[in-house]
């Protein structure tokens, strides 16, 4: 089964840039999607298909994907960005969705 | 604006069947070739995909749950359901329903989520 690896935690000061990685074997060949989950709330899609943003998601959220690493970048981080972030792909070999373990973003 | 709302039993006894329903409002269960899915999250842990169904009935399930899971839809009521049999304490979690976007078979993601419902498995 395909495995996605995320760092458990990332910390960043307000106004700085946060980078959250998602590692997987040849993940560049997959379409990667990212979700934000604030405490006590349902997840929200923030990036889909590697780098597209749904309507209503600020331009500060961007994504990239190449080789063995996909990256979610949050520019000009705000206190309200503090949340858990999950990456996700579709594993076509097994016909199922795979989530990364999640990364807790702390805004210092 | 599409909204999803989970409902069902919040307490299930071990070995019994967990049953949840997701009501679709602000849109149609059958519109645009929509697909619908379930995801769960044990307290303090990450997201676990359960499965999804295309509105015409085709299903895809998590291999680790496949033998116990059934996802089905009711077009007349604009809702879909999850049944998980032979539950144990390990099935205790918040259960989310979601609209699943499927493009060309390999672009699969969840763009609208319900608020989630807590299910506890205990005698």
Interface residues (C-beta under 8 A of the other chain):
Chain A: X1 X30 X31 X33 X35 X37 X41 X42 X43 X44 X45 X48 X49 X54 X86 X88 X90 X92 X94 X95 X96 X97 X98 X99 X100 X101 X102
Chain B: X37 X39 X46 X47 X48 X49 X51 X52 X60 X61 X62 X63 X96 X101 X105 X106 X107 X108 X109 X110 X111 X113 X114 X115 X116
